[in-house]
């Protein structure tokens, strides 16, 4: 007769302990889940930032490519101008050599 209340009391204690343990396990699981979600959010932010950085770098590369194309075109134009000037100088040199030769010929006759 005296054992029954003790046994009932131990059963209640056991139930309370199990409930408390279960509650702690749920809280721990909840904390772990929260931490995991925060980690995933942080990783997602990193991925978004890397995507934005890659987009920015792509735009910079495209701008640099256009600038290099423009520089190449300008250099080609300058090369063409210099080649024309070179041809003009060669023509002038030839004319001066002809005039020099003519002057020497006239001097030798005189």
Secondary structure, 3 states (H helix, E strand, C coil): CHHHHHHHHHHHHHHHHHHHHHHHHHHHHHHHHHHHHHHHHHHHHHHHHHHHHHHHHHHHHHHHHHHHHHHHHHHHHHHHHHHHHHHHHHHHHHHHHHHHHHHHHHHHHC
